[in-house]
Amino acid sequence: MLTLDHLITPLFHALTMSDRVVISVKIHGVLLEKFIWHEFNSI
């Protein structure tokens, strides 16, 4: 059975190192933004 990991991992390894960094930063930026927004709204 194919999981999402089996699809994502080859794609991820196919990317260059700089692409990985950019994607990681974007993902973490979105997560951080949601976390901050949630914390801010719960004050």
Sequence and secondary structure as in RCSB ss.txt:
>XXXX:A:sequence
MLTLDHLITPLFHALTMSDRVVISVKIHGVLLEKFIWHEFNSI
>XXXX:A:secstr
   HHHHHHHHHHHS HHHHHHHHHHHHHHHHHHHHHHHHHT 
